[in-house]
Amino acid sequence: MPKNLFQRMIFAFITVVITVHGYVFYSLYVINGATFMQMTGKSGVIAAINALGGVSMFGTPVPIWAVVLVEFAFAYTLECVMGSPCSIRLVRRVFKPNSVHPVIFETAVIVATVGLMCPSMSLIAAFMYYPYGVQPFNMWTLLANWLKLVCYNLPFAFFSQLLFIQPLVRTIFKLLFGRGKHSAEKQEGTTATANT
């Protein structure tokens, strides 16, 4: 786990880079890919998106790389300002980090982060991908789109973060910053106890 502000920023950066690419793939290919291909008659999702002129964001077609950059900016800001700090505070109300196994504490942080970030990012996405050019803005349509996005994204967010993304991020983080003095001392103490 990150020990200071710099490490938290790097941890959030790695998490968001992996997560945004995963969500863009999930959104464009898994959720909307068949629709894009049906609309254009193309046999591949990328070809269909190119035929459409890009992905419609704020009513304007933009290339996929622009979608990734915009979503990264929103997700990184939200993760640093709300996601990580609030999820750790919420989990510390339930668990004391020193009195519970680290895996339980880290899993609770992941679940709390998903619970905060998924609805927040889905609301931002509901605004970004609202069909502005097709119909006039309607708050009920926006709320329906937001609820639909939460229903699509929450299971993907939960399982991808818990089973793939966070273990990968923690592995990368340990390679960059080491296990930390406390973890090394704890492991040495466990090894010494096991050898006696």
Phi, psi and omega in degrees: 000147179297142183256337183218179184299316180301313180295322177296321179294318178293317179301314179296320180299311180298315180301312185290322178301312181292316184296314182298317178298320178297317181289323178296316176300312181300315182292313185283319184271307188284310185278312189251355185303312181296322179295315179300315181293322179293321180296324187256343184077011179277158183264356178226153183293315180299317178297322179293318179295319177296321178295328178281352181089005180125191179265132181285114178234124185055034177081004181237130178292130178230153178292162183300321181299328178290323176300314180299314182295316181294314179295324177299314181300314179295313184294318181294316178299312181296319180297317182286323185275319186241307191305298184291309182298316183289321181294321178293319177298317179298315182292324179292341174289333182262316183241142170267124186306326182278344184255002180232153180300138182304326180295320179294316180297313181295321178296318178297322177296317179299312181298317179295321179296316177299318180298331178271314187286321185298308178297324181293310180293327177294324177293317177299316179296324178299323175288316184294320187255017176299141181285070185300320184283342185270322183214157177293154182297134179222126182298323180293322176294318178300314180296321177295318177296320179298313179298319178298316179296319177298317180296322177288316191277328186299311178298319179297316180298313183299306185287322180292319179292316184289319189260339185232300191294307182295319174300321178294316180298317180295324177295314178298317181298317179295325176293323181284317188245000183076174183285339181098151183298317183297317181294321181294317178296318180297317180293320177298319178296321178293319180293318180296320178295320182291329182282341182273000000 
